[in-house]
Amino acid sequence: MELPRLETLWQKYGDKGFVVVAVEAVRDRERAEKFIKENKLTFHLFENDEAKNVVRDTYGVRSFPTSFMIDRDGKIMYCHVGFEKGDEAKLEKEILELTSE
């Protein structure tokens, strides 16, 4: 599961401008809320049809999970489809590149 690993990165780099925004586009709200509570996730979660349409139509997301690393100017710098154990190291490297001044 990628979300608990993203929580760790959010906690570590949030003060440097790193933000996690998750969009729940597959499961139901009750299941998502239970998962968030059980895993003590503190980042932003959007769960509604409008959010689903934005990720599908604007960003072309067809597979979940899909992660984007977006710079401060709103430009997509990295895109990851899927999430395997150990991918958080790759994400952390990208976070450090994007948050360094």
Order of alpha helices (4+ residues) and beta strands (2+ residues): alpha-beta-alpha-beta-alpha-beta-beta-alpha
